[in-house]
Amino acid sequence: MLLNWHRTDPISLNELERSHRVASFQGNDNPFVLDTSLVHCAFLDTNTDIEYVTDLPTRYSSSSIYPNPSSGRSWLMLRTPGEESVAVALYDVLGRHVKTFYEGPVVGEKVIELDVSWLPAGVYFIRSTGQQAVITRRMVKVR
């Protein structure tokens, strides 16, 4: 029922503005408003990754996280058709920014090490943001 509601009622500008106002008290925006792919990652098939790409002639992409689940280190490969500024960050299930693993240029391919050994066990999201796409991957940290 909630997934159907999510599909038929897209996020409005009012909801986005309300999320920003509430964040001033809560300390963070509603992650499901900021990144609608989180609904799919959180409530659908756990192996499903959601990717939003604009209609531009070039394409930014990332591989799956390996290994996943992980107790220590994992890796993520980023691919760009040319030079592109990219940020790779970790978020908890409440949408709070936990750590930025990489922020800078990528030319061609770049492997990003994701050291999560210090994190408590749980579900996290790795968001890689390029100039033309935002890709969110679900990551499970085990003991």
C-alpha positions, 0 to 999 in steps of 0.5 A: 500500500505505501509503495503504491502511494509512493508511486502515485504521489510524487514528491512536491515542492511543498514536501521538499520545503517542509522537509528542510524546515523540519530539518532545522529542528531534527538535524536532518532532512527526510531521506525519502524526500531527498532521494526517492530511490531509498523507498525502493532500496528499503522496502523492495528486493534487497538486491535491487539497486536504483539508478537515476540518470538524466537524458544526457549523451554520456553516462556515469555508472558504478558497480555493485559493492563487493563484498556485501555484506561486509565486516570490514572493507568493501569496494565500489568501482566508478566509471565515467566516459570522461572527467567527472566530479564525483562524491561517494558518501555513506548514509544511515537508514535515517538519511543522516550523513555518516562519512564521505569516502571520496570527493573529487575527479574520476577519469575513466574508472576508479575503485573506491575503498569503503572501510566500514570496520568501525561501524556498528552492524546494520543497513547503510546506503552508499550514494555516489553522486556524479554530474549526471547521475545519483546512484544509491546502493544498499550496504549491509555491515555485519560483525 
